[in-house]
Amino acid sequence: MRRRPAEALLIDFDGVLRHFDPAAYGDFESRHGVAPAKLLESGLEWARQLPAITGHWTRQQWLDEIAAHTGASAAALTEWDAYPGYVDEAVLGFVREVRAAGRRVGLATNATDDLYDDLALLGLTDEFDAIVSSAELGLHKPSKEFFKAACLALETPADRCLFLDDTDRNIRGARAAGLSALRWDGPAALPYARAALNL
C-alpha cells in the first residue's frame, strides 16, 4: 500500500541547514599549531560528544575537554568555536516553502546547550514551529525516544512526519521509529522531499 504524503517536516541542522567552510579558518594551523579539523575530530569522539549533546556538559566544558585532549590553547579553541558556519539558502527556502504550504517544520538536532545562541546568530530563531534539541531532552538521535519526542513537539504522528538528515545512522533510526526519512546529499534531494510532502 502506498504511503500517504507526510504532513510535517523534521530537519537536521549541521550538514543539512548549516555548513562549515574549512577555508574560513585561514592560516589557523600555522598560528595555533593545530588544525581545525583535528579539534573537530576530537570533539566528535563519542566520549566527548555524548555528554555534550545530552546536556551533561555545557559547551564550554566540551571545549575544555577538547583542549585537554589535543593540547590546543584556550585562544585556539575560542577562535575555532567563534565561527558559526553558514546557512544553506536553498534548504532555508525549502523550510519556508513547507511552512507556507501549511505544514509544520521542526528542527531536530543533536546539539550542545547553546543551540539557541547559534540559531539567533544565524537569524534562524523564528524559522521553525518546534526546536528539538538533544541537550534539552537528554536524548539523542538515532534513538526512538528522540524521534517520539520530536513528533510530539510537532503534534504530528510519526507516520506523517518526513525526516531529513545527512547521516545514514540517523535515517535508519527515524525509519525504525516509524517516520519517513530521506538521506540528505544536497539540493538534488529537494524534489524527493517536496514529493513526499505533496508540494
TISE-906661 format. One record per atom (N, C-alpha, C, CB): residue in three letters; x, y, z. Coordinates in steps of 0.1 Angstrom, whole numbers, padded with zeros to 4 digits, always signed. Glycine has a CB too. Example, Ala and Ser with C-alpha at 12.3 -4.5 7.8 and 13.67 -1.06 7.14 Angstrom:
residues 2
ala+0132-0057+0078;ala+0123-0045+0078;ala+0132-0033+0078;ala+0113-0045+0090;ser+0128-0022+0071;ser+0137-0011+0071;ser+0129+0000+0079;ser+0141-0006+0057;
END
This chain:
residues 199
met+0008-0012+0000;met+0000+0000+0000;met+0009+0012+0000;met-0010+0000+0012;arg+0005+0022-0008;arg+0013+0034-0009;arg+0012+0043+0003;arg+0009+0042-0022;arg+0023+0048+0008;arg+0023+0056+0020;arg+0017+0070+0017;arg+0037+0058+0025;arg+0009+0075+0026;arg+0003+0088+0024;arg+0014+0099+0025;arg-0008+0090+0035;pro+0011+0110+0019;pro+0021+0121+0020;pro+0023+0126+0034;pro+0017+0133+0011;ala+0035+0130+0037;ala+0038+0135+0050;ala+0031+0148+0053;ala+0054+0136+0052;glu+0028+0151+0065;glu+0022+0164+0069;glu+0031+0173+0076;glu+0010+0161+0077;ala+0043+0169+0080;ala+0052+0177+0087;ala+0066+0173+0084;ala+0049+0176+0103;leu+0075+0182+0086;leu+0089+0180+0083;leu+0098+0182+0095;leu+0094+0190+0072;leu+0107+0172+0098;leu+0117+0174+0107;leu+0131+0174+0100;leu+0117+0162+0118;ile+0139+0184+0103;ile+0151+0186+0096;ile+0163+0187+0105;ile+0150+0198+0087;asp+0174+0181+0101;asp+0186+0182+0108;asp+0193+0196+0107;asp+0196+0171+0104;phe+0202+0199+0115;phe+0208+0212+0115;phe+0222+0211+0107;phe+0211+0218+0129;asp+0232+0207+0114;asp+0245+0206+0108;asp+0246+0196+0097;asp+0256+0203+0119;gly+0251+0200+0086;gly+0252+0191+0074;gly+0240+0191+0065;gly+0254+0177+0079;val+0229+0198+0069;val+0217+0200+0061;val+0214+0215+0060;val+0205+0192+0067;leu+0211+0221+0071;leu+0207+0235+0070;leu+0219+0244+0073;leu+0197+0238+0081;arg+0229+0239+0081;arg+0241+0247+0083;arg+0253+0239+0079;arg+0242+0250+0099;his+0263+0246+0073;his+0275+0240+0069;his+0287+0249+0074;his+0275+0239+0053;phe+0299+0243+0073;phe+0311+0249+0077;phe+0321+0249+0066;phe+0317+0243+0090;asp+0327+0260+0063;asp+0337+0262+0052;asp+0351+0261+0058;asp+0335+0275+0044;pro+0358+0250+0055;pro+0372+0249+0061;pro+0381+0261+0058;pro+0379+0237+0056;ala+0378+0268+0046;ala+0386+0279+0042;ala+0384+0291+0051;ala+0383+0283+0028;ala+0373+0291+0059;ala+0371+0302+0068;ala+0381+0304+0079;ala+0357+0301+0074;tyr+0388+0293+0082;tyr+0398+0293+0092;tyr+0411+0299+0088;tyr+0400+0279+0098;gly+0413+0301+0075;gly+0425+0307+0070;gly+0438+0300+0075;gly+0426+0322+0074;asp+0447+0308+0081;asp+0460+0302+0085;asp+0460+0298+0100;asp+0472+0313+0083;phe+0449+0293+0104;phe+0446+0289+0118;phe+0457+0280+0123;phe+0433+0282+0119;glu+0460+0269+0115;glu+0470+0259+0119;glu+0484+0265+0121;glu+0471+0248+0109;ser+0488+0274+0112;ser+0502+0280+0114;ser+0502+0289+0126;ser+0505+0288+0101;arg+0491+0295+0130;arg+0491+0304+0141;arg+0490+0296+0155;arg+0480+0314+0140;his+0482+0285+0154;his+0479+0278+0167;his+0486+0265+0168;his+0464+0277+0168;gly+0492+0260+0158;gly+0499+0247+0159;gly+0490+0235+0159;gly+0507+0247+0171;val+0477+0237+0155;val+0468+0226+0155;val+0457+0229+0144;val+0460+0223+0169;ala+0454+0218+0136;ala+0444+0220+0125;ala+0430+0221+0131;ala+0446+0209+0115;pro+0421+0229+0125;pro+0407+0230+0129;pro+0401+0216+0128;pro+0400+0240+0121;ala+0404+0209+0118;ala+0399+0195+0116;ala+0402+0186+0128;ala+0403+0189+0103;lys+0414+0188+0133;lys+0418+0180+0145;lys+0410+0183+0157;lys+0433+0182+0148;leu+0406+0195+0159;leu+0398+0199+0170;leu+0384+0193+0169;leu+0397+0215+0171;leu+0379+0194+0156;leu+0365+0188+0154;leu+0366+0173+0156;leu+0361+0191+0140;glu+0376+0166+0151;glu+0377+0152+0153;glu+0377+0148+0167;glu+0390+0147+0146;ser+0384+0156+0175;ser+0385+0153+0190;ser+0371+0155+0196;ser+0395+0162+0197;gly+0364+0166+0192;gly+0351+0169+0198;gly+0340+0159+0194;gly+0347+0182+0193;leu+0342+0152+0183;leu+0332+0143+0178;leu+0335+0129+0183;leu+0331+0143+0163;glu+0346+0126+0190;glu+0348+0113+0196;glu+0338+0111+0206;glu+0363+0112+0202;trp+0332+0099+0207;trp+0320+0097+0214;trp+0321+0100+0229;trp+0315+0083+0212;ala+0333+0098+0235;ala+0335+0100+0249;ala+0333+0115+0252;ala+0349+0096+0253;arg+0335+0124+0243;arg+0333+0138+0245;arg+0320+0143+0239;arg+0345+0146+0239;gln+0316+0137+0228;gln+0304+0141+0221;gln+0292+0138+0229;gln+0303+0135+0207;leu+0291+0126+0234;leu+0279+0122+0241;leu+0275+0131+0253;leu+0280+0107+0246;pro+0284+0133+0262;pro+0280+0142+0273;pro+0276+0156+0269;pro+0290+0143+0284;ala+0282+0161+0258;ala+0280+0174+0253;ala+0266+0175+0246;ala+0290+0178+0243;ile+0261+0165+0240;ile+0248+0166+0233;ile+0237+0161+0241;ile+0249+0158+0220;thr+0239+0156+0253;thr+0228+0151+0262;thr+0227+0160+0274;thr+0231+0137+0266;gly+0233+0171+0274;gly+0231+0181+0285;gly+0239+0179+0297;gly+0217+0182+0288;his+0248+0169+0297;his+0256+0166+0309;his+0268+0176+0310;his+0262+0152+0309;trp+0273+0181+0298;trp+0283+0191+0298;trp+0277+0204+0292;trp+0296+0186+0290;thr+0282+0215+0296;thr+0280+0227+0288;thr+0289+0227+0276;thr+0282+0240+0297;arg+0286+0236+0267;arg+0295+0238+0255;arg+0310+0241+0260;arg+0290+0248+0245;gln+0311+0250+0270;gln+0324+0253+0275;gln+0331+0241+0281;gln+0323+0264+0285;gln+0324+0233+0288;gln+0331+0221+0293;gln+0336+0212+0281;gln+0321+0213+0302;trp+0327+0211+0271;trp+0331+0203+0259;trp+0344+0209+0253;trp+0320+0203+0249;leu+0344+0222+0251;leu+0356+0229+0246;leu+0368+0226+0255;leu+0354+0244+0244;asp+0367+0227+0268;asp+0378+0225+0277;asp+0383+0211+0275;asp+0373+0227+0291;glu+0374+0201+0273;glu+0378+0187+0272;glu+0386+0185+0258;glu+0366+0178+0272;ile+0382+0192+0248;ile+0389+0192+0235;ile+0403+0197+0237;ile+0381+0200+0224;ala+0404+0209+0244;ala+0417+0215+0247;ala+0426+0205+0254;ala+0415+0228+0254;ala+0420+0199+0264;ala+0429+0189+0272;ala+0433+0177+0264;ala+0421+0184+0284;his+0425+0173+0255;his+0428+0161+0247;his+0438+0164+0236;his+0415+0156+0240;thr+0437+0176+0230;thr+0446+0180+0219;thr+0458+0188+0222;thr+0438+0187+0208;gly+0458+0194+0234;gly+0468+0203+0238;gly+0467+0217+0232;gly+0482+0197+0234;ala+0456+0220+0226;ala+0454+0233+0220;ala+0452+0243+0231;ala+0442+0233+0210;ser+0456+0256+0227;ser+0454+0267+0237;ser+0440+0271+0238;ser+0463+0278+0233;ala+0437+0279+0249;ala+0424+0284+0250;ala+0421+0294+0239;ala+0423+0292+0264;ala+0431+0301+0234;ala+0429+0311+0223;ala+0425+0303+0210;ala+0442+0319+0221;ala+0431+0292+0208;ala+0428+0284+0196;ala+0413+0279+0197;ala+0437+0272+0195;leu+0409+0274+0209;leu+0395+0269+0210;leu+0385+0280+0209;leu+0394+0262+0223;thr+0389+0292+0214;thr+0379+0303+0213;thr+0378+0308+0199;thr+0385+0315+0222;glu+0388+0308+0191;glu+0388+0312+0177;glu+0380+0302+0169;glu+0402+0315+0171;trp+0383+0289+0171;trp+0377+0278+0164;trp+0362+0278+0166;trp+0383+0265+0168;asp+0358+0280+0179;asp+0344+0280+0182;asp+0336+0292+0178;asp+0343+0278+0197;ala+0343+0303+0175;ala+0336+0315+0171;ala+0330+0315+0158;ala+0346+0327+0172;tyr+0335+0306+0149;tyr+0330+0306+0135;tyr+0316+0299+0136;tyr+0340+0299+0126;pro+0305+0306+0132;pro+0292+0300+0133;pro+0287+0291+0121;pro+0282+0311+0135;gly+0296+0291+0111;gly+0291+0284+0099;gly+0282+0293+0091;gly+0284+0271+0102;tyr+0276+0287+0081;tyr+0267+0295+0072;tyr+0255+0287+0069;tyr+0274+0299+0059;val+0244+0294+0066;val+0231+0287+0063;val+0230+0284+0048;val+0219+0297+0067;asp+0225+0272+0045;asp+0223+0268+0031;asp+0210+0274+0027;asp+0222+0252+0030;glu+0211+0284+0018;glu+0199+0292+0015;glu+0188+0284+0007;glu+0203+0304+0006;ala+0193+0274+0000;ala+0183+0265-0007;ala+0175+0257+0003;ala+0190+0255-0017;val+0181+0252+0014;val+0174+0245+0024;val+0165+0254+0032;val+0184+0238+0033;leu+0170+0266+0035;leu+0161+0275+0042;leu+0149+0279+0034;leu+0169+0288+0046;gly+0151+0281+0021;gly+0140+0284+0012;gly+0130+0272+0012;gly+0145+0286-0002;phe+0135+0260+0013;phe+0126+0249+0013;phe+0118+0248+0026;phe+0134+0236+0012;val+0124+0251+0037;val+0118+0252+0050;val+0106+0262+0050;val+0128+0256+0062;arg+0109+0274+0044;arg+0099+0284+0043;arg+0087+0280+0034;arg+0105+0297+0038;glu+0091+0273+0023;glu+0081+0268+0014;glu+0071+0258+0021;glu+0088+0261+0001;val+0077+0249+0028;val+0069+0239+0036;val+0060+0246+0045;val+0078+0229+0043;arg+0065+0255+0053;arg+0056+0263+0063;arg+0045+0271+0055;arg+0065+0272+0072;ala+0049+0277+0044;ala+0039+0285+0037;ala+0028+0276+0032;ala+0046+0292+0025;ala+0031+0263+0029;ala+0021+0254+0025;ala+0012+0248+0036;ala+0027+0242+0017;gly+0014+0253+0048;gly+0006+0249+0059;gly+0011+0237+0067;gly-0007+0246+0055;arg+0024+0232+0063;arg+0030+0221+0070;arg+0038+0226+0082;arg+0038+0212+0061;arg+0039+0219+0093;arg+0047+0222+0104;arg+0061+0218+0101;arg+0042+0217+0117;val+0071+0225+0106;val+0085+0222+0104;val+0092+0223+0118;val+0092+0232+0094;gly+0100+0212+0121;gly+0107+0212+0133;gly+0122+0209+0130;gly+0102+0201+0142;leu+0131+0216+0138;leu+0145+0214+0137;leu+0148+0202+0147;leu+0153+0227+0141;ala+0154+0192+0143;ala+0157+0180+0151;ala+0172+0177+0151;ala+0149+0168+0147;thr+0179+0181+0162;thr+0193+0181+0161;thr+0200+0176+0174;thr+0198+0194+0158;asn+0211+0169+0172;asn+0220+0166+0183;asn+0228+0178+0185;asn+0229+0153+0181;ala+0227+0185+0196;ala+0233+0198+0198;ala+0238+0200+0213;ala+0223+0209+0195;thr+0247+0210+0214;thr+0251+0214+0227;thr+0241+0223+0233;thr+0265+0220+0227;asp+0244+0228+0246;asp+0234+0236+0253;asp+0232+0250+0248;asp+0238+0236+0267;asp+0240+0254+0238;asp+0239+0268+0233;asp+0233+0268+0219;asp+0253+0274+0233;leu+0225+0258+0216;leu+0219+0258+0202;leu+0211+0271+0199;leu+0209+0246+0202;tyr+0204+0276+0209;tyr+0195+0288+0206;tyr+0204+0300+0204;tyr+0186+0291+0218;asp+0216+0301+0209;asp+0225+0311+0206;asp+0230+0311+0192;asp+0238+0311+0216;asp+0233+0299+0187;asp+0237+0297+0173;asp+0225+0301+0164;asp+0241+0282+0170;leu+0213+0296+0167;leu+0202+0300+0159;leu+0199+0315+0158;leu+0189+0293+0164;ala+0201+0321+0169;ala+0199+0336+0169;ala+0210+0343+0161;ala+0199+0341+0184;leu+0222+0338+0162;leu+0233+0344+0155;leu+0231+0343+0140;leu+0246+0337+0159;leu+0225+0332+0136;leu+0223+0329+0121;leu+0209+0334+0117;leu+0224+0314+0119;gly+0202+0340+0125;gly+0189+0345+0121;gly+0178+0335+0119;gly+0190+0354+0109;leu+0179+0324+0126;leu+0170+0312+0124;leu+0160+0310+0134;leu+0178+0300+0122;thr+0160+0318+0145;thr+0151+0315+0156;thr+0137+0313+0153;thr+0153+0326+0166;asp+0132+0321+0144;asp+0117+0321+0141;asp+0114+0313+0128;asp+0112+0335+0139;glu+0123+0304+0124;glu+0121+0297+0111;glu+0114+0283+0113;glu+0134+0295+0104;phe+0111+0280+0126;phe+0106+0266+0129;phe+0094+0267+0138;phe+0117+0257+0135;asp+0085+0257+0137;asp+0074+0255+0146;asp+0078+0249+0159;asp+0063+0248+0139;ala+0089+0241+0158;ala+0094+0234+0170;ala+0109+0233+0169;ala+0087+0221+0173;ile+0116+0233+0180;ile+0130+0231+0180;ile+0133+0220+0190;ile+0139+0244+0184;val+0138+0209+0185;val+0140+0197+0193;val+0155+0195+0195;val+0133+0184+0187;ser+0161+0198+0207;ser+0175+0197+0209;ser+0178+0185+0218;ser+0180+0210+0216;ser+0188+0177+0215;ser+0192+0166+0223;ser+0197+0170+0237;ser+0203+0158+0216;ala+0203+0182+0237;ala+0208+0187+0250;ala+0197+0190+0260;ala+0217+0199+0248;glu+0186+0194+0255;glu+0174+0197+0263;glu+0167+0184+0267;glu+0164+0206+0256;leu+0166+0175+0258;leu+0158+0163+0260;leu+0166+0153+0269;leu+0155+0156+0247;gly+0180+0153+0268;gly+0188+0143+0274;gly+0187+0130+0266;gly+0183+0140+0288;leu+0182+0131+0254;leu+0181+0120+0244;leu+0187+0125+0231;leu+0166+0116+0242;his+0192+0115+0223;his+0199+0119+0211;his+0195+0110+0199;his+0214+0119+0213;lys+0196+0115+0187;lys+0194+0107+0175;lys+0205+0097+0175;lys+0194+0116+0162;pro+0202+0085+0171;pro+0191+0080+0164;pro+0181+0072+0173;pro+0195+0071+0153;ser+0180+0075+0186;ser+0171+0067+0195;ser+0156+0070+0191;ser+0174+0071+0209;lys+0148+0059+0193;lys+0134+0060+0191;lys+0128+0071+0200;lys+0127+0047+0193;glu+0133+0072+0212;glu+0128+0081+0222;glu+0129+0096+0217;glu+0134+0080+0235;phe+0141+0098+0210;phe+0143+0112+0205;phe+0132+0115+0194;phe+0157+0113+0199;phe+0130+0106+0185;phe+0121+0108+0174;phe+0106+0109+0179;phe+0122+0097+0164;lys+0103+0101+0190;lys+0090+0102+0196;lys+0088+0116+0201;lys+0088+0091+0207;ala+0098+0121+0208;ala+0097+0135+0214;ala+0096+0145+0203;ala+0109+0138+0223;ala+0103+0143+0192;ala+0103+0153+0181;ala+0089+0153+0174;ala+0113+0149+0171;cys+0083+0142+0172;cys+0069+0141+0166;cys+0059+0147+0176;cys+0066+0127+0163;leu+0061+0145+0189;leu+0052+0151+0198;leu+0053+0166+0198;leu+0055+0146+0213;ala+0065+0171+0196;ala+0067+0186+0196;ala+0060+0192+0184;ala+0082+0189+0196;leu+0060+0184+0173;leu+0053+0189+0160;leu+0038+0186+0160;leu+0060+0182+0148;glu+0034+0179+0171;glu+0019+0175+0172;glu+0015+0167+0159;glu+0011+0187+0174;thr+0024+0158+0155;thr+0021+0150+0143;thr+0025+0136+0145;thr+0029+0156+0131;pro+0017+0126+0141;pro+0021+0112+0143;pro+0034+0109+0135;pro+0009+0103+0138;ala+0041+0099+0140;ala+0054+0096+0134;ala+0052+0092+0119;ala+0060+0084+0141;asp+0041+0085+0116;asp+0040+0080+0102;asp+0035+0091+0093;asp+0030+0069+0102;arg+0034+0104+0098;arg+0030+0115+0089;arg+0041+0125+0089;arg+0017+0121+0094;cys+0053+0122+0095;cys+0065+0131+0095;cys+0075+0126+0085;cys+0071+0131+0109;leu+0081+0136+0078;leu+0093+0133+0070;leu+0105+0139+0077;leu+0091+0140+0056;phe+0116+0131+0078;phe+0128+0135+0084;phe+0139+0136+0074;phe+0132+0125+0096;leu+0147+0147+0074;leu+0158+0149+0065;leu+0171+0149+0074;leu+0157+0162+0057;asp+0181+0141+0070;asp+0193+0141+0078;asp+0204+0136+0068;asp+0192+0132+0090;asp+0217+0140+0071;asp+0228+0137+0063;asp+0236+0124+0068;asp+0238+0148+0062;thr+0230+0118+0078;thr+0237+0106+0084;thr+0229+0094+0083;thr+0240+0109+0099;asp+0234+0083+0077;asp+0227+0071+0075;asp+0221+0065+0088;asp+0236+0060+0068;arg+0229+0066+0098;arg+0225+0060+0111;arg+0213+0067+0117;arg+0237+0061+0122;asn+0212+0080+0115;asn+0200+0087+0119;asn+0188+0084+0111;asn+0203+0102+0119;ile+0190+0082+0098;ile+0180+0079+0089;ile+0174+0065+0093;ile+0185+0078+0074;arg+0182+0056+0095;arg+0178+0042+0100;arg+0170+0043+0113;arg+0189+0033+0101;gly+0175+0051+0122;gly+0168+0053+0135;gly+0154+0059+0133;gly+0176+0062+0144;ala+0153+0069+0124;ala+0140+0075+0122;ala+0130+0065+0116;ala+0141+0087+0112;arg+0135+0058+0106;arg+0126+0048+0100;arg+0121+0037+0110;arg+0133+0041+0088;ala+0131+0033+0119;ala+0127+0024+0129;ala+0116+0029+0139;ala+0139+0019+0137;ala+0116+0043+0140;ala+0106+0049+0149;ala+0093+0052+0141;ala+0112+0062+0154;gly+0093+0048+0129;gly+0080+0050+0121;gly+0079+0062+0112;gly+0069+0050+0131;leu+0090+0070+0111;leu+0089+0081+0103;leu+0093+0078+0088;leu+0098+0092+0108;ser+0089+0086+0079;ser+0096+0086+0066;ser+0109+0093+0067;ser+0086+0092+0055;ala+0119+0089+0060;ala+0132+0095+0062;ala+0139+0096+0049;ala+0141+0088+0073;leu+0146+0107+0046;leu+0153+0109+0034;leu+0167+0113+0037;leu+0146+0119+0025;arg+0177+0106+0031;arg+0191+0109+0033;arg+0194+0122+0025;arg+0200+0097+0029;trp+0199+0132+0032;trp+0202+0145+0025;trp+0216+0144+0020;trp+0201+0157+0035;asp+0217+0146+0006;asp+0230+0146+0000;asp+0232+0158-0009;asp+0232+0133-0008;gly+0224+0168-0006;gly+0225+0181-0013;gly+0212+0185-0020;gly+0236+0180-0024;pro+0211+0196-0027;pro+0199+0201-0033;pro+0192+0191-0042;pro+0202+0213-0041;ala+0199+0181-0047;ala+0193+0171-0056;ala+0182+0163-0048;ala+0203+0161-0061;ala+0182+0163-0035;ala+0172+0156-0027;ala+0159+0164-0026;ala+0178+0153-0013;leu+0159+0177-0029;leu+0147+0185-0027;leu+0135+0181-0035;leu+0151+0200-0031;pro+0136+0177-0047;pro+0124+0172-0054;pro+0118+0160-0047;pro+0127+0168-0068;tyr+0126+0151-0042;tyr+0120+0140-0035;tyr+0113+0144-0022;tyr+0131+0129-0032;ala+0119+0154-0015;ala+0113+0159-0003;ala+0100+0166-0006;ala+0123+0168+0005;arg+0100+0173-0016;arg+0087+0180-0020;arg+0076+0170-0023;arg+0090+0190-0032;ala+0080+0160-0031;ala+0070+0149-0034;ala+0065+0142-0022;ala+0077+0139-0044;ala+0074+0139-0012;ala+0070+0132+0000;ala+0060+0141+0008;ala+0082+0129+0009;leu+0061+0154+0007;leu+0052+0163+0014;leu+0040+0167+0005;leu+0060+0175+0019;asn+0040+0162-0007;asn+0029+0165-0017;asn+0029+0180-0020;asn+0016+0161-0011;leu+0040+0186-0022;leu+0041+0200-0025;leu+0042+0202-0040;leu+0053+0207-0018;
END
